[in-house]
Amino acid sequence: MHIVTVEFIVEPGRAADFRAAMIDNARASQEREAGCSQFDVCTDVDDPATIFLYEVYDDRAAFEVHLASAHFKSFDRMVKPWIRRKTVRTYLRLDAD
């Protein structure tokens, strides 16, 4: 399993718009991408401008399919000006078959 975490710090005043767009992107990923098995969108309870993602893909190739998808590219273009900072990390889940 290929795990991706992303932490976004969103520009002031854009958190609600960003969250709505991210939830739509997460839903599209799970509905349209066979290799995406989990896509959690979370927010910091004390700071709504901090958004955290936990994504699970079958493998690296499935994640690449996600990055190439039309819905992701559209989302990425829309939210880019709203992002103050973005930190992406990838992991390999050790207990996966």
C-alpha positions in Angstrom: 0.0 0.0 0.0 1.2 3.5 -0.9 0.3 6.1 1.7 0.3 9.8 1.1 -0.2 12.5 3.7 -0.5 16.1 2.9 -0.7 19.1 5.3 -2.0 22.3 3.9 -1.9 25.7 5.5 -4.6 27.7 3.7 -4.6 31.5 3.3 -6.8 33.4 5.7 -10.4 33.6 4.6 -10.1 30.6 2.2 -10.4 27.7 4.6 -14.2 27.0 4.0 -13.8 27.2 0.2 -10.7 25.0 0.3 -12.4 22.3 2.5 -15.4 22.1 0.2 -13.2 21.7 -2.9 -11.0 19.2 -1.1 -13.9 17.1 0.0 -15.2 17.1 -3.6 -11.8 16.0 -4.8 -11.6 13.2 -2.2 -15.0 11.9 -3.2 -14.2 11.9 -6.9 -10.9 10.1 -6.2 -12.7 7.3 -4.3 -15.5 7.0 -6.8 -13.5 7.2 -10.0 -10.1 5.7 -9.1 -10.0 2.0 -8.6 -6.6 2.2 -6.9 -7.7 4.7 -4.2 -9.0 2.9 -1.2 -9.1 5.7 1.3 -9.0 9.5 1.2 -9.6 11.2 4.6 -9.9 15.0 4.8 -9.2 16.3 8.3 -8.9 19.7 9.9 -7.1 20.9 13.0 -9.6 21.4 15.8 -7.9 24.6 16.9 -6.9 25.9 13.5 -9.4 25.5 10.6 -6.8 26.9 8.1 -4.8 23.6 8.6 -6.1 20.7 6.5 -4.6 17.2 6.7 -5.1 14.4 4.2 -4.5 10.7 4.7 -4.7 8.8 1.3 -4.2 5.1 0.7 -3.5 3.8 -2.8 -2.8 0.3 -4.0 0.6 1.3 -5.2 2.7 4.2 -6.5 1.2 3.7 -10.0 -2.3 4.2 -8.6 -1.2 7.5 -7.0 0.2 8.6 -10.3 -3.2 7.9 -11.9 -4.7 10.1 -9.3 -2.2 12.9 -10.1 -3.0 12.6 -13.8 -6.8 12.6 -13.3 -8.9 15.5 -14.7 -10.6 16.0 -11.4 -7.3 16.4 -9.5 -5.8 18.7 -12.1 -8.9 20.9 -12.0 -8.9 21.0 -8.2 -5.2 21.7 -8.1 -5.5 24.7 -10.5 -8.5 26.1 -8.5 -6.9 25.9 -5.0 -3.3 26.8 -5.8 -3.7 30.5 -5.0 -5.4 29.6 -1.7 -2.5 27.6 -0.3 0.1 29.2 2.0 2.1 26.0 2.5 1.8 22.4 1.4 3.8 19.5 2.8 3.6 16.1 1.1 5.0 12.9 2.5 4.8 9.3 1.2 5.0 6.1 3.1 4.9 2.4 2.4 2.5 0.5 4.7 4.5 -2.3 6.3 1.6 -4.6 7.3 0.0 -4.7 3.8 -0.1 -7.9 1.9 
